Amino acid sequence: QVHLVESGGGLVQPGGSLRLHCEASERIDNFKSMGWYRQVPGKEREFVASFTVRSVTSYAESVKGRFSISRDNAQNTPVLQMNNLKTKDTDVYYCHADAVRVAVDYSVTPSDYWGQGTQVTVSS
């Protein structure tokens, strides 16, 4: 299986910025979409931002105008630029890939890949 590892989280003051990166153990060449989710302990994981294989981007209403998702061409993984961070953005952020795995016999299997998460804390 492909393993994803997030990085770039940390502690920032309100109004600050962070850039989250996602490294894959293997390059993901076949996917439907890639993006970022976040989760507070005890709550459901929520969508933050994503892009499709056709480069169509989507954002949660709460982050529009502040966050920007892009594709790391070398890693072929999502990068999340977070600006004007707010206290409510404090969460564990997870990298996600809605991918498909092609076997040697060319059979296709849908595969969801998740990282272990990186902590983002916004506090004064």
C-alpha positions in Angstrom: 0.0 0.0 0.0 1.0 3.6 -0.5 1.9 5.5 2.7 1.3 9.2 3.1 3.2 11.4 5.5 2.2 15.0 6.3 4.5 17.7 7.4 4.4 21.5 7.9 2.1 21.7 10.9 2.9 23.7 14.0 2.0 26.5 16.3 1.2 29.9 14.8 -0.6 33.1 16.0 -3.9 34.1 14.5 -3.4 35.7 11.1 -0.3 33.6 10.5 0.5 31.1 7.7 1.5 27.5 7.3 2.2 25.3 4.4 1.3 21.6 4.6 3.1 19.0 2.6 2.3 15.4 1.8 5.0 12.8 0.9 4.0 9.5 -0.6 6.0 6.3 -0.3 5.3 5.7 -3.9 4.2 8.1 -6.6 0.5 8.0 -7.2 0.0 8.1 -10.9 -3.7 7.1 -11.0 -6.2 9.0 -8.9 -9.6 10.7 -9.0 -8.8 13.4 -6.4 -6.3 14.4 -3.8 -6.8 16.8 -0.9 -6.8 17.6 2.8 -9.2 16.9 5.6 -9.1 17.9 9.3 -10.4 16.5 12.5 -10.9 17.5 16.1 -10.9 14.6 18.6 -14.4 13.3 19.1 -15.8 14.8 15.9 -16.1 13.7 12.3 -13.3 14.3 9.9 -14.3 17.2 7.6 -13.3 18.2 4.1 -11.0 21.1 3.6 -9.8 21.2 0.0 -9.1 19.0 -2.9 -8.3 18.8 -6.6 -9.3 16.3 -9.2 -7.2 14.6 -11.8 -8.4 17.3 -14.2 -7.2 20.0 -11.8 -10.6 21.1 -10.6 -10.3 22.5 -7.1 -12.8 22.5 -4.3 -12.8 24.2 -0.9 -14.8 24.1 2.2 -16.8 27.3 2.7 -15.0 28.1 5.9 -11.5 28.3 4.2 -12.4 29.9 0.9 -10.2 32.9 0.3 -7.7 31.9 2.9 -6.4 28.4 1.9 -5.0 27.4 -1.4 -4.4 23.8 -2.6 -1.8 23.0 -5.2 0.0 20.0 -6.6 3.6 19.1 -5.9 4.7 18.1 -9.4 7.7 16.1 -8.1 5.7 14.2 -5.5 2.4 14.3 -7.2 0.8 15.0 -3.9 -1.3 17.9 -2.5 0.1 21.0 -0.9 -2.0 23.2 1.3 -1.1 26.8 1.8 -3.0 28.2 4.7 -3.1 32.0 5.2 -4.9 34.2 7.7 -5.2 31.3 10.1 -7.9 31.5 12.8 -8.3 29.8 16.1 -11.1 27.7 14.6 -8.6 26.2 12.2 -6.9 24.3 15.0 -7.1 20.7 14.1 -5.2 17.6 13.0 -4.8 17.8 9.2 -4.8 14.7 7.0 -3.6 14.2 3.5 -5.9 12.0 1.4 -5.7 10.4 -2.0 -8.7 8.9 -3.8 -6.7 6.6 -6.0 -6.9 3.5 -8.1 -4.4 0.7 -8.0 -3.7 -1.1 -11.3 -2.4 -4.6 -10.9 0.0 -6.4 -13.2 -3.0 -8.0 -14.9 -4.4 -4.5 -15.3 -7.3 -5.0 -12.9 -8.3 -1.8 -11.2 -9.0 -1.5 -7.4 -10.2 1.7 -5.8 -7.8 2.8 -3.0 -8.2 5.4 -0.3 -4.9 6.5 1.2 -4.6 8.6 4.4 -1.7 10.0 6.3 -1.3 10.0 10.1 -2.0 13.7 10.3 -0.1 16.8 11.3 -1.1 19.1 14.1 -2.0 22.7 13.4 -2.5 24.9 16.4 -3.5 28.6 16.1 -3.3 30.4 19.3 -2.1 33.8 20.7 
